[in-house]
Amino acid sequence: MNIAKYIPDDLDRRLIAHLRADGRASLAKLADALSVARGTVQNRLDRLMETGTLLGFTVRVREDYDEQTVHAVMMIEVVGKSTTQVIRKMRGLPEVYSLHTTNGNWDLIANIRAASLSDFDRVLREVRMIDGVANSETSLLLSSV
Protein backbone atom coordinates (compact mmCIF):
# COMPACT_ATOMS: atom_id res chain seq x y z
CA MET A 1 0.00 0.00 0.00
CA ASN A 2 1.26 3.48 -0.85
CA ILE A 3 1.07 5.23 2.51
CA ALA A 4 1.33 8.74 1.04
CA LYS A 5 -1.84 8.23 -1.02
CA TYR A 6 -4.00 6.54 1.64
CA ILE A 7 -7.18 8.50 2.37
CA PRO A 8 -9.47 7.25 5.16
CA ASP A 9 -12.98 6.41 3.98
CA ASP A 10 -16.31 6.78 5.77
CA LEU A 11 -15.86 3.57 7.78
CA ASP A 12 -12.41 4.71 8.92
CA ARG A 13 -13.82 8.10 9.96
CA ARG A 14 -16.65 6.45 11.91
CA LEU A 15 -14.16 4.09 13.59
CA ILE A 16 -11.97 7.04 14.59
CA ALA A 17 -15.02 8.89 15.94
CA HIS A 18 -15.90 5.89 18.15
CA LEU A 19 -12.29 5.67 19.36
CA ARG A 20 -12.31 9.36 20.24
CA ALA A 21 -15.35 8.75 22.44
CA ASP A 22 -13.97 5.53 23.94
CA GLY A 23 -10.35 4.69 23.16
CA ARG A 24 -10.62 1.53 25.25
CA ALA A 25 -13.56 0.06 23.32
CA SER A 26 -13.07 -3.61 22.47
CA LEU A 27 -12.95 -4.84 18.89
CA ALA A 28 -16.29 -6.57 19.46
CA LYS A 29 -17.91 -3.37 20.75
CA LEU A 30 -16.53 -1.36 17.82
CA ALA A 31 -17.64 -4.01 15.32
CA ASP A 32 -21.14 -3.97 16.79
CA ALA A 33 -21.33 -0.16 16.75
CA LEU A 34 -20.15 -0.03 13.13
CA SER A 35 -22.18 -3.07 11.96
CA VAL A 36 -19.11 -4.82 10.56
CA ALA A 37 -17.14 -7.95 11.40
CA ARG A 38 -14.56 -7.91 14.19
CA GLY A 39 -11.86 -8.79 11.64
CA THR A 40 -12.82 -5.75 9.58
CA VAL A 41 -12.28 -3.51 12.60
CA GLN A 42 -8.89 -5.14 13.30
CA ASN A 43 -7.80 -4.73 9.67
CA ARG A 44 -8.90 -1.09 9.63
CA LEU A 45 -7.09 -0.35 12.90
CA ASP A 46 -3.93 -2.01 11.57
CA ARG A 47 -4.08 0.04 8.37
CA LEU A 48 -4.78 3.30 10.23
CA MET A 49 -1.74 2.65 12.44
CA GLU A 50 0.50 1.61 9.51
CA THR A 51 -0.34 4.73 7.50
CA GLY A 52 0.13 7.05 10.46
CA THR A 53 -3.50 8.14 10.45
CA LEU A 54 -3.75 6.88 14.03
CA LEU A 55 -0.66 7.78 16.02
CA GLY A 56 -1.61 5.80 19.10
CA PHE A 57 -4.09 5.52 21.90
CA THR A 58 -4.01 7.79 24.90
CA VAL A 59 -5.82 8.76 28.05
CA ARG A 60 -7.91 11.91 28.26
CA VAL A 61 -8.31 13.52 31.66
CA ARG A 62 -10.38 16.39 33.01
CA GLU A 63 -8.77 19.79 32.56
CA ASP A 64 -8.70 20.24 36.34
CA TYR A 65 -7.21 16.79 37.03
CA ASP A 66 -3.70 18.13 37.52
CA GLU A 67 -3.60 21.86 38.03
CA GLN A 68 0.21 21.72 38.18
CA THR A 69 0.45 20.79 34.49
CA VAL A 70 2.10 23.51 32.41
CA HIS A 71 0.03 24.38 29.33
CA ALA A 72 1.49 26.44 26.50
CA VAL A 73 1.05 27.37 22.87
CA MET A 74 4.16 27.42 20.71
CA MET A 75 4.27 29.09 17.31
CA ILE A 76 7.01 27.69 15.07
CA GLU A 77 8.67 29.03 11.93
CA VAL A 78 10.05 26.36 9.62
CA VAL A 79 12.94 26.80 7.17
CA GLY A 80 12.23 26.08 3.52
CA LYS A 81 10.56 22.78 2.72
CA SER A 82 11.36 20.99 5.98
CA THR A 83 7.81 21.14 7.39
CA THR A 84 7.19 17.40 7.01
CA GLN A 85 10.45 16.56 8.77
CA VAL A 86 9.69 19.01 11.61
CA ILE A 87 6.16 17.63 12.03
CA ARG A 88 7.52 14.08 12.22
CA LYS A 89 9.98 15.07 14.97
CA MET A 90 7.37 17.09 16.86
CA ARG A 91 4.94 14.16 16.86
CA GLY A 92 7.60 12.15 18.65
CA LEU A 93 7.48 14.46 21.67
CA PRO A 94 4.85 13.18 24.15
CA GLU A 95 4.35 16.68 25.57
CA VAL A 96 3.08 17.93 22.20
CA TYR A 97 -0.64 17.50 22.79
CA SER A 98 -1.69 18.74 19.35
CA LEU A 99 0.05 20.18 16.32
CA HIS A 100 -1.45 22.36 13.60
CA THR A 101 -0.31 23.92 10.34
CA THR A 102 -1.33 27.53 9.96
CA ASN A 103 -0.99 30.59 7.77
CA GLY A 104 0.59 33.94 8.53
CA ASN A 105 3.98 34.49 10.14
CA TRP A 106 4.14 31.03 11.74
CA ASP A 107 4.09 27.65 9.99
CA LEU A 108 3.06 25.41 12.91
CA ILE A 109 1.28 25.84 16.22
CA ALA A 110 1.86 23.28 18.98
CA ASN A 111 -0.26 22.83 22.09
CA ILE A 112 2.21 21.73 24.75
CA ARG A 113 1.43 20.09 28.09
CA ALA A 114 4.28 19.36 30.48
CA ALA A 115 4.26 17.99 34.01
CA SER A 116 6.55 20.71 35.37
CA LEU A 117 8.41 23.85 34.40
CA SER A 118 11.64 21.89 34.09
CA ASP A 119 9.93 19.44 31.69
CA PHE A 120 8.50 22.40 29.80
CA ASP A 121 11.98 23.96 29.54
CA ARG A 122 13.37 20.66 28.20
CA VAL A 123 10.62 20.47 25.56
CA LEU A 124 11.36 24.03 24.40
CA ARG A 125 15.03 23.15 24.00
CA GLU A 126 14.20 19.94 22.13
CA VAL A 127 11.90 21.73 19.70
CA ARG A 128 14.42 24.49 19.06
CA MET A 129 17.08 21.85 18.28
CA ILE A 130 14.98 20.18 15.56
CA ASP A 131 16.58 20.65 12.13
CA GLY A 132 14.35 22.97 10.15
CA VAL A 133 13.02 25.01 13.08
CA ALA A 134 14.09 28.60 12.38
CA ASN A 135 12.26 30.44 15.14
CA SER A 136 9.60 29.96 17.79
CA GLU A 137 7.50 31.95 20.21
CA THR A 138 5.81 30.36 23.18
CA SER A 139 3.08 31.61 25.48
CA LEU A 140 2.14 29.92 28.76
CA LEU A 141 -1.58 29.51 29.32
CA LEU A 142 -2.21 30.83 32.81
CA SER A 143 -5.93 30.32 33.39
CA SER A 144 -9.07 29.44 31.48
CA VAL A 145 -11.75 32.12 31.43
N, C-alpha and C positions, 0 to 999 in steps of 0.2 A: 504494500500500500504506500502511495506517495503521501507522506505526512503533510507536506506543505499545501497540498490541494484538498485535504479532508475538510469537509464542511458538515457539521452536525445537522441531522435532519430533525423532523418533528418529534420522533420517538426519543432521540437523544436529548432534546430540549426538555421534554416532559420528565425524563429520567433525572436530569440535572435539577429540575424544579423540585422533585420529590426529595432528592438528596439534600437540597438546601433546607428543606423543612425538617428532615430527619436523616442526618448523615449516618445514623446507626441502623437504619432500616435493613432488615434481612433481604436476601435475594428473593425469597418467597413472597414477602410483603410487597416488595417493589413490583414483582411479576404480576401479582394480583391487582395492584393499583393501576398498572399499565395495560392489563389484559393481554399479557404475552407470556411465553414460557420462561421458566427460570433460567434456562440456558441462554435465551435471547438476552436477558438482562446481564448475565455474566459476560457474554460476548461483547455487548455494548460497553460495559464498564471497562473491560480489557482494552478495547479500541480507544475509548476516551482517555485512558491513562497513557497508552502508547503514543497517541498523537499529541499529548500535552494539553488537551482540552480540559481534562481534570488534572489538577496538580497534586491532589491528595485530599485527605479527609481530615477535618479538624474539629475542635470543640469551640462552640460559641458560648460566651458567658454574658451575663448581665453587665451593662456598662458600669454599674456601681459595685461589681463583685470585688474588684481590687482598686481602691481609690489611689493606691501608690503607683499604679502603672503610669508611665510617662507616655503621653500621646503627642504626636507632632505631625506636621505636614511639611514635606520637603519638596521643593521645586528644583528640577535638575535640568541643566543645559547639557546637551550631548554634542560632541564633535562630529562633524561630517555625517557619514552613513553608518555610524556604529550603534544606532539605536537598538537594533535587535540583540547585539552582543551585550549592551548595558542592561536591557530588560532581562535577559537570561541570567546574568549575574545577580541582579536585584531580586529576582524570584527565589534565588538560593538563600536569601537572608530571612530567617524565620520572623524577625521583627518587622519586616515589611508586610503590613496587613493587607494593603491593596496598592495597586500600581496602575496609573492611567497615563495615556498619551494625551497631549493637549495642544492647543495652538497658542500663539502669542510669543512672549519672550522665553518661555520655558518649554522644554520638549516632553518632560515627564513630571508627574506629581505622585509622590509616594506618601501613603498614610502609614506612619511608623508607630508601633507600640512596643515599648521596652519596659522591663521589670524595674529598672532603676536608672538614675542619672548616669551612673558609670556604664551601664549597658547601652544607654542612649548615645553616650559619647563614643563608645566603640563602634556602634553602627554608623555614626556620622563619618568616622575615620575610614571605615571599610568602604562606604559608598564613594567617598572622595578619592579612594585609591583605585577604583574600577577604571580600567582603560576605556577611554571614550567619554568620561565625565569631565566636562570643561569647567563647570561652575555649579554651585547649588546655594539655595537659601532655605533655611529651615525656621519654622515658627512652632513653638510649643503651644499646645492647646491647654489653656488654664482651667476653664470651666465651661460647662454647657449651659446655655441660657434659653 
